[in-house]
Amino acid sequence: MRGLRPRTVAGARRRTEALLLLLVIGIAVFGHVSAGLAMNGELPQHLTSFVISMTLLSLVGHLGIRRFAAYADPLIFPLAMLLTGLGLVLIHRLDQGYIERWNSTANAPDQLMWTVVGVAACILVVALLRDHRLLQRFIYITMAVALVLLIAPAFFGADTYGAKRWIILFGFSLQPGEFVKIMIAVFFAGYLVIHRDSLALTGRKFLGMRLPPMRQLGPIITVWIISLLVLVFERDLGTSLIFFGVFVVMLYVATERTSWIVCGLLMAAAGAFVVGSTEPHVKGRVAAWLNPLAVYAPNPPKGLDSEQSAQALFSFGTGGVSGTGLGMGHPELIKFAGRSDFILTTVGEELGLAGVMAVLIIYALLVQRGLRMALAARDPFGKLLAVGLAAALALQVFVVAGGVTGLIPLTGKALPFLAKGGSSLLANWIMIALLLRISDSAERQREADAMGPAETTITPVVTAGAGVR
């Protein structure tokens, strides 16, 4: 696209985005129709409203990006909409099963409302934040707010499902950890830009590795302690892993020193061992991870009182490679968990291993676009921020998918875009907005460099017959 004028490049990107959004709408509507026909033998009652909602959300988002971030990556928004649309289909499909079996209330309307709020917040952030580097001015304020939000559930939170990760305000539940992951990425990006040289160039060699000096170990020790405190007082394994993991990944990217990875892994292993051996809730999840079927024994181990891990394995086993078919399984047997991190079991049962791999590939593509922006960004802050956001998304998908499939202990985090949850959906759409802004700035700078200093001063008005240099 080097020979094209900037407006042509921007137009080509937005046309690609529009075509992808049409495909996304088609996939979501097809899934909704398939689930309705399989469960009831007729088209879903709210099919028209679902089609209109998906179309308007895609159209408004596309027009907002075309207006305020015309050079942004054309895959980011369609990928996020595809995951969100699939989430709406699965939650609507689960609603009927939960209502019939457990007499519960429907969650699809609330999820659709939060989707509207999330997309609106995404466009609002893109419109108001015209330069992502403005965030670098407020990194310490951002971190102060993040710490307050991080520790608030320990003192004012509601103990729900064994963990304190929610705050109840005026009848609404808020999960601060979902917003903290964005704030810590902003803070670490700004902090590492300032202290990058001292973290990368100092220290002593030991066994072929240059270990960081004790003075520079201060930040990582502080973050390690905070993550342990979150794990102990809030019993929130997922947030603790994401919080510490994002910091270690960004440290490695900023300094290119393997010693930071080694220190981070050793500290994470030590902290997980101590807390997993002493904290009852975490200890119970470790026991369920080591032997999920022990819950059905005549005398199950102490602290092992949940059969969700075993039910998840049954669900994946039932699905096999191709699944039972959308709407033809029984994912509602996992009770409330089927609407949170265990929504992946619905995919595994009804769409099979093929469906799970397809969902994970979509997440991988979204992470890859974030890392691609990090390579394209010209400013160090933008590079590190894109890496941090991509790492936060990747780590959250890993801890959720790993916990549900039995690779690691359960964490209880929501699967981004797919699972039920207003806080999670809103935070993830804000993350998408930041990625759009970084990609837009990077592409604008690349096009300006490609045109050269002489051409960038030319008026955008093109007369008839004017050629392209």
C-alpha positions as CSV (number, residue, x, y, z in Angstrom):
1,M,0.0,0.0,0.0
2,R,3.0,2.3,-0.2
3,G,1.9,3.7,-3.6
4,L,-1.6,4.7,-2.3
5,R,-2.5,8.0,-0.8
6,P,-3.4,7.9,2.9
7,R,-7.1,8.3,2.4
8,T,-7.1,5.4,0.0
9,V,-5.2,3.2,2.5
10,A,-7.7,4.1,5.3
11,G,-10.6,3.4,3.0
12,A,-9.2,0.0,2.0
13,R,-8.9,-0.9,5.7
14,R,-12.4,0.2,6.6
15,R,-13.8,-1.7,3.6
16,T,-12.1,-4.8,4.8
17,E,-13.5,-4.2,8.2
18,A,-17.0,-3.8,6.9
19,L,-16.8,-7.1,4.9
20,L,-15.6,-8.9,7.9
21,L,-18.4,-7.5,10.0
22,L,-20.9,-8.8,7.5
23,L,-19.4,-12.2,7.9
24,V,-19.5,-11.9,11.7
25,I,-23.2,-11.0,11.6
26,G,-23.9,-14.0,9.4
27,I,-22.0,-16.4,11.7
28,A,-23.8,-15.1,14.8
29,V,-27.3,-15.2,13.2
30,F,-26.6,-18.7,11.9
31,G,-25.6,-19.9,15.3
32,H,-28.7,-18.3,16.9
33,V,-31.0,-20.0,14.4
34,S,-29.2,-23.4,14.7
35,A,-29.6,-23.3,18.5
36,G,-33.3,-22.4,18.3
37,L,-34.1,-25.0,15.7
38,A,-32.3,-27.7,17.7
39,M,-33.9,-26.9,21.0
40,N,-37.5,-26.0,20.0
41,G,-37.8,-27.1,16.3
42,E,-38.6,-23.5,15.3
43,L,-36.9,-20.2,14.7
44,P,-36.0,-18.2,17.9
45,Q,-38.7,-15.9,19.1
46,H,-36.4,-12.9,19.2
47,L,-34.5,-13.6,16.0
48,T,-35.4,-10.2,14.4
49,S,-34.3,-8.2,17.4
50,F,-31.1,-10.2,17.6
51,V,-30.3,-9.5,13.9
52,I,-31.1,-5.8,14.3
53,S,-29.0,-5.6,17.5
54,M,-25.9,-7.3,15.9
55,T,-26.3,-5.1,12.8
56,L,-26.6,-1.8,14.6
57,L,-23.7,-2.6,17.0
58,S,-21.5,-3.5,14.1
59,L,-22.6,-0.5,12.0
60,V,-22.2,2.0,14.9
61,G,-18.8,0.6,15.8
62,H,-17.6,0.6,12.2
63,L,-18.8,4.2,11.6
64,G,-17.2,5.4,14.8
65,I,-13.9,3.8,13.9
66,R,-14.1,5.2,10.3
67,R,-14.6,8.7,11.8
68,F,-12.1,8.7,14.7
69,A,-9.5,6.0,13.8
70,A,-9.6,5.5,10.1
71,Y,-6.2,3.9,9.9
72,A,-6.8,1.4,12.7
73,D,-6.2,-2.3,12.2
74,P,-9.3,-3.8,10.3
75,L,-9.3,-7.1,12.1
76,I,-9.5,-6.0,15.8
77,F,-13.1,-4.8,15.9
78,P,-14.6,-7.7,13.8
79,L,-12.7,-10.3,16.0
80,A,-14.1,-8.7,19.2
81,M,-17.6,-8.6,17.7
82,L,-17.3,-12.2,16.6
83,L,-16.5,-13.3,20.2
84,T,-19.2,-11.1,21.6
85,G,-21.8,-12.4,19.2
86,L,-20.9,-16.0,19.9
87,G,-21.2,-15.2,23.6
88,L,-24.7,-13.8,23.1
89,V,-25.7,-17.0,21.2
90,L,-24.3,-19.3,23.9
91,I,-25.8,-17.3,26.8
92,H,-29.2,-17.2,25.1
93,R,-28.9,-20.9,24.5
94,L,-28.0,-21.5,28.1
95,D,-30.9,-19.4,29.4
96,Q,-33.5,-21.8,28.1
97,G,-31.7,-24.7,29.7
98,Y,-31.3,-23.0,33.0
99,I,-34.9,-21.8,33.1
100,E,-36.2,-25.2,32.4
101,R,-33.9,-27.1,34.8
102,W,-33.1,-24.6,37.6
103,N,-35.9,-22.1,37.3
104,S,-33.4,-19.3,36.9
105,T,-33.7,-15.9,35.2
106,A,-32.5,-15.0,31.7
107,N,-29.2,-13.3,31.3
108,A,-29.1,-12.7,27.6
109,P,-30.9,-9.3,27.8
110,D,-28.4,-8.0,30.4
111,Q,-25.5,-9.3,28.3
112,L,-26.9,-7.5,25.3
113,M,-27.3,-4.3,27.3
114,W,-23.7,-4.5,28.5
115,T,-22.6,-5.2,24.9
116,V,-24.2,-1.9,23.9
117,V,-22.5,-0.1,26.8
118,G,-19.2,-1.7,25.9
119,V,-19.2,-0.8,22.2
120,A,-20.3,2.7,23.1
121,A,-17.5,3.0,25.6
122,C,-15.1,1.7,23.0
123,I,-16.1,4.4,20.5
124,L,-16.1,7.1,23.2
125,V,-12.5,6.3,24.2
126,V,-11.4,6.2,20.6
127,A,-13.1,9.6,20.0
128,L,-11.8,11.3,23.2
129,L,-8.3,9.8,23.4
130,R,-6.8,11.2,20.2
131,D,-3.2,10.2,21.2
132,H,-2.5,7.2,23.4
133,R,0.7,8.9,24.7
134,L,-1.5,11.2,26.8
135,L,-1.9,8.3,29.2
136,Q,1.8,8.4,30.0
137,R,1.3,11.7,31.9
138,F,-1.0,10.0,34.5
139,I,0.8,6.7,35.2
140,Y,1.2,7.2,38.9
141,I,-2.4,8.3,39.3
142,T,-3.5,5.3,37.3
143,M,-1.5,3.0,39.5
144,A,-2.9,4.6,42.7
145,V,-6.4,4.1,41.4
146,A,-5.6,0.5,40.4
147,L,-4.3,-0.4,43.8
148,V,-7.4,1.0,45.5
149,L,-9.6,-1.0,43.2
150,L,-7.4,-4.1,43.6
151,I,-7.6,-4.1,47.4
152,A,-11.2,-2.8,47.8
153,P,-12.9,-6.3,47.5
154,A,-10.8,-7.6,50.4
155,F,-12.4,-5.0,52.7
156,F,-15.7,-4.1,51.1
157,G,-16.3,-6.9,48.6
158,A,-19.0,-9.6,48.6
159,D,-17.9,-13.2,49.2
160,T,-19.3,-14.9,46.1
161,Y,-18.5,-18.5,45.1
162,G,-15.6,-18.6,47.5
163,A,-13.7,-15.5,46.3
164,K,-13.9,-11.8,47.0
165,R,-13.6,-10.2,43.7
166,W,-16.9,-8.2,43.5
167,I,-18.0,-4.9,45.0
168,I,-21.7,-4.4,45.4
169,L,-22.8,-0.7,44.9
170,F,-26.4,0.4,44.8
171,G,-27.5,-3.0,43.8
172,F,-24.9,-3.4,41.0
173,S,-21.9,-5.7,41.2
174,L,-18.5,-4.5,40.0
175,Q,-15.5,-6.6,39.4
176,P,-12.5,-4.2,39.8
177,G,-9.9,-6.7,38.7
178,E,-11.2,-6.5,35.1
179,F,-10.3,-2.8,35.0
180,V,-7.1,-3.2,37.0
181,K,-5.5,-5.3,34.3
182,I,-5.7,-2.3,31.9
183,M,-4.5,0.2,34.5
184,I,-1.4,-1.9,35.4
185,A,-0.5,-2.2,31.7
186,V,-0.7,1.6,31.4
187,F,1.4,2.1,34.5
188,F,4.0,-0.5,33.7
189,A,4.4,0.8,30.1
190,G,5.1,4.3,31.4
191,Y,7.3,3.1,34.3
192,L,9.4,0.8,32.1
193,V,10.0,3.6,29.5
194,I,11.5,5.7,32.2
195,H,13.6,3.0,33.9
196,R,14.3,0.8,31.0
197,D,18.1,1.4,30.8
198,S,18.7,0.9,34.5
199,L,16.7,-2.4,34.5
200,A,18.5,-3.7,31.3
201,L,22.1,-2.6,31.7
202,T,22.9,-3.2,35.4
203,G,23.4,-6.3,37.6
204,R,25.9,-9.1,38.1
205,K,26.3,-12.3,36.1
206,F,25.4,-15.6,37.7
207,L,25.4,-19.0,35.8
208,G,25.5,-17.1,32.5
209,M,22.6,-14.8,33.4
210,R,22.8,-11.1,34.3
211,L,20.7,-10.9,37.4
212,P,19.1,-7.6,38.3
213,P,20.6,-5.7,41.3
214,M,18.7,-5.7,44.5
215,R,17.8,-2.0,44.1
216,Q,16.1,-2.8,40.8
217,L,14.4,-5.9,42.2
218,G,12.3,-3.6,44.3
219,P,9.5,-3.1,41.8
220,I,9.1,-6.8,41.0
221,I,9.2,-7.7,44.8
222,T,6.5,-5.1,45.4
223,V,4.3,-6.5,42.7
224,W,4.9,-10.0,43.9
225,I,3.8,-9.1,47.4
226,I,0.7,-7.3,46.2
227,S,-0.3,-10.3,44.0
228,L,0.2,-12.6,47.0
229,L,-2.0,-10.3,49.2
230,V,-4.7,-10.4,46.6
231,L,-4.4,-14.2,46.5
232,V,-4.6,-14.5,50.3
233,F,-7.2,-11.9,51.3
234,E,-9.4,-12.1,48.2
235,R,-8.8,-15.7,47.2
236,D,-8.6,-14.6,43.6
237,L,-6.1,-16.8,41.9
238,G,-6.9,-15.5,38.4
239,T,-6.4,-11.8,39.1
240,S,-3.2,-12.6,41.0
241,L,-1.7,-14.6,38.1
242,I,-2.7,-12.0,35.5
243,F,-1.4,-9.1,37.6
244,F,2.0,-10.6,38.1
245,G,2.3,-12.2,34.7
246,V,1.7,-9.0,32.8
247,F,4.4,-7.3,34.8
248,V,7.0,-10.0,34.1
249,V,6.1,-10.2,30.4
250,M,6.5,-6.4,30.0
251,L,9.7,-6.4,32.0
252,Y,11.2,-9.0,29.6
253,V,10.0,-7.1,26.5
254,A,11.4,-3.9,27.8
255,T,14.8,-5.2,28.9
256,E,15.3,-8.4,26.8
257,R,16.8,-10.0,29.9
258,T,16.0,-13.6,30.6
259,S,16.8,-13.2,34.2
260,W,13.6,-11.3,34.8
261,I,11.6,-14.3,33.4
262,V,13.6,-16.7,35.7
263,C,13.1,-14.4,38.8
264,G,9.4,-14.1,37.9
265,L,8.8,-17.8,37.5
266,L,10.6,-18.7,40.7
267,M,8.7,-16.0,42.7
268,A,5.4,-17.1,41.2
269,A,6.1,-20.8,41.9
270,A,7.1,-20.0,45.5
271,G,4.1,-17.8,46.2
272,A,1.7,-20.3,44.6
273,F,3.1,-23.1,46.7
274,V,2.9,-21.2,50.0
275,V,-0.6,-19.9,49.4
276,G,-1.9,-23.2,47.8
277,S,-0.7,-25.1,50.9
278,T,-2.2,-22.8,53.5
279,E,-5.3,-20.9,52.1
280,P,-8.3,-23.3,52.3
281,H,-10.1,-22.0,49.2
282,V,-7.1,-22.1,47.0
283,K,-6.1,-25.5,48.6
284,G,-9.5,-26.9,47.7
285,R,-9.1,-25.8,44.1
286,V,-5.6,-27.4,43.9
287,A,-7.1,-30.6,45.3
288,A,-9.9,-30.5,42.7
289,W,-7.3,-30.0,40.0
290,L,-5.1,-32.9,41.1
291,N,-8.0,-35.4,41.4
292,P,-11.3,-33.9,40.0
293,L,-13.2,-37.2,40.3
294,A,-12.4,-37.6,44.0
295,V,-15.6,-35.6,44.7
296,Y,-17.6,-38.7,43.9
297,A,-15.7,-40.9,46.3
298,P,-17.5,-42.1,49.5
299,N,-15.1,-39.9,51.6
300,P,-14.0,-37.0,49.4
301,P,-10.9,-35.1,50.6
302,K,-11.5,-32.2,53.0
303,G,-12.2,-28.9,51.2
304,L,-13.1,-30.7,48.0
305,D,-16.8,-29.8,47.8
306,S,-17.3,-28.8,44.1
307,E,-17.9,-31.2,41.2
308,Q,-17.5,-28.5,38.5
309,S,-14.1,-29.7,37.4
310,A,-15.3,-33.3,37.0
311,Q,-18.5,-32.1,35.2
312,A,-16.3,-30.1,32.8
313,L,-14.3,-33.2,31.9
314,F,-17.6,-35.1,31.3
315,S,-18.8,-32.2,29.1
316,F,-15.6,-32.1,27.0
317,G,-15.7,-35.9,26.7
318,T,-19.3,-35.8,25.5
319,G,-18.5,-33.3,22.8
320,G,-15.6,-35.3,21.3
321,V,-14.2,-33.8,18.1
322,S,-17.2,-32.4,16.4
323,G,-19.7,-31.9,19.3
324,T,-23.3,-32.8,19.8
325,G,-24.5,-29.8,17.8
326,L,-25.4,-26.4,19.0
327,G,-28.5,-26.6,21.3
328,M,-28.4,-30.4,21.5
329,G,-26.2,-30.9,24.6
330,H,-26.8,-30.5,28.3
331,P,-24.4,-27.8,29.4
332,E,-26.9,-26.5,32.0
333,L,-25.9,-29.5,34.2
334,I,-22.9,-27.3,35.4
335,K,-25.4,-25.0,37.1
336,F,-24.3,-21.4,37.5
337,A,-20.7,-22.0,36.3
338,G,-21.9,-22.6,32.8
339,R,-22.4,-18.8,32.5
340,S,-18.9,-17.8,33.7
341,D,-15.5,-19.4,33.1
342,F,-17.2,-22.7,32.4
343,I,-19.0,-21.3,29.3
344,L,-16.1,-22.9,27.4
345,T,-17.5,-26.3,28.4
346,T,-20.6,-25.4,26.4
347,V,-18.4,-24.8,23.4
348,G,-16.6,-28.1,24.0
349,E,-19.8,-30.1,24.4
350,E,-21.9,-28.8,21.6
351,L,-19.2,-27.7,19.1
352,G,-16.5,-30.2,20.1
353,L,-12.8,-29.9,20.0
354,A,-13.1,-28.2,16.7
355,G,-15.2,-25.4,18.2
356,V,-12.9,-25.0,21.2
357,M,-9.9,-24.7,18.8
358,A,-11.8,-22.2,16.6
359,V,-12.5,-20.0,19.7
360,L,-8.9,-20.2,20.9
361,I,-7.7,-19.3,17.4
362,I,-9.9,-16.2,17.4
363,Y,-8.3,-15.2,20.7
364,A,-4.9,-16.0,19.3
365,L,-5.6,-13.7,16.3
366,L,-6.6,-10.9,18.6
367,V,-3.4,-11.3,20.7
368,Q,-1.4,-11.4,17.5
369,R,-2.9,-8.2,16.2
370,G,-1.9,-6.6,19.5
371,L,1.7,-7.8,19.2
372,R,1.8,-6.7,15.6
373,M,0.8,-3.2,16.8
374,A,3.7,-3.3,19.3
375,L,6.1,-3.9,16.4
376,A,4.5,-1.2,14.2
377,A,4.3,1.5,16.9
378,R,7.1,4.1,16.8
379,D,7.0,5.3,20.4
380,P,8.3,3.1,23.3
381,F,5.2,3.7,25.4
382,G,2.8,2.6,22.6
383,K,5.0,-0.5,22.1
384,L,4.9,-1.6,25.7
385,L,1.3,-0.7,26.2
386,A,0.2,-2.9,23.2
387,V,2.4,-5.7,24.6
388,G,0.8,-5.3,28.0
389,L,-2.8,-5.3,26.7
390,A,-2.1,-8.3,24.5
391,A,-0.4,-10.2,27.3
392,A,-3.3,-9.4,29.7
393,L,-5.8,-10.9,27.2
394,A,-3.6,-13.9,26.5
395,L,-3.0,-14.6,30.2
396,Q,-6.7,-14.3,31.0
397,V,-7.7,-16.7,28.3
398,F,-4.9,-19.1,29.4
399,V,-6.0,-19.1,33.1
400,V,-9.6,-19.6,32.2
401,A,-9.2,-22.2,29.5
402,G,-6.4,-23.9,31.5
403,G,-8.6,-24.1,34.6
404,V,-11.6,-25.5,32.8
405,T,-9.7,-28.1,30.8
406,G,-7.7,-29.2,33.9
407,L,-4.3,-27.8,32.8
408,I,-4.1,-25.6,35.9
409,P,-6.3,-25.1,39.0
410,L,-9.6,-23.2,38.5
411,T,-9.4,-19.5,38.7
412,G,-13.0,-18.3,38.3
413,K,-12.2,-15.5,35.8
414,A,-14.6,-14.7,33.0
415,L,-13.6,-15.7,29.5
416,P,-13.2,-12.4,27.6
417,F,-16.2,-11.3,25.5
418,L,-17.7,-14.8,25.6
419,A,-18.8,-15.2,29.2
420,K,-21.5,-13.4,31.1
421,G,-20.4,-10.3,33.0
422,G,-20.8,-6.6,32.6
423,S,-17.5,-5.5,34.2
424,S,-15.6,-8.0,32.1
425,L,-17.3,-7.0,28.9
426,L,-16.9,-3.2,29.5
427,A,-13.2,-3.6,30.5
428,N,-12.4,-5.7,27.4
429,W,-14.1,-3.2,25.0
430,I,-12.0,-0.4,26.6
431,M,-9.0,-2.6,25.9
432,I,-10.1,-2.9,22.3
433,A,-10.4,0.9,22.1
434,L,-6.8,1.4,23.3
435,L,-5.5,-1.2,20.7
436,L,-7.5,0.6,18.0
437,R,-5.9,3.9,19.0
438,I,-2.4,2.5,19.0
439,S,-2.8,0.9,15.7
440,D,-4.3,4.0,14.1
441,S,-1.4,6.1,15.4
442,A,1.2,3.6,14.2
443,E,-0.3,3.4,10.7
444,R,-0.6,7.2,10.4
445,Q,3.0,7.6,11.2
446,R,4.1,4.8,8.8
447,E,2.1,6.4,6.0
448,A,3.6,9.8,6.8
449,D,7.1,8.3,6.7
450,A,6.4,6.5,3.4
451,M,5.2,9.8,1.8
452,G,8.3,11.7,2.8
453,P,8.7,15.2,4.2
454,A,7.9,16.9,0.9
455,E,4.7,15.1,0.3
456,T,3.3,15.4,3.8
457,T,3.1,19.1,3.3
458,I,0.9,18.9,0.2
459,T,-2.7,20.0,0.7
460,P,-5.1,17.1,0.8
461,V,-7.2,18.7,-2.0
462,V,-6.5,16.7,-5.3
463,T,-7.2,18.5,-8.6
464,A,-8.3,16.7,-11.7
465,G,-5.5,14.8,-13.4
466,A,-3.2,15.0,-10.5
467,G,-0.9,12.0,-10.4
468,V,0.4,9.9,-7.4
469,R,4.1,10.3,-6.7
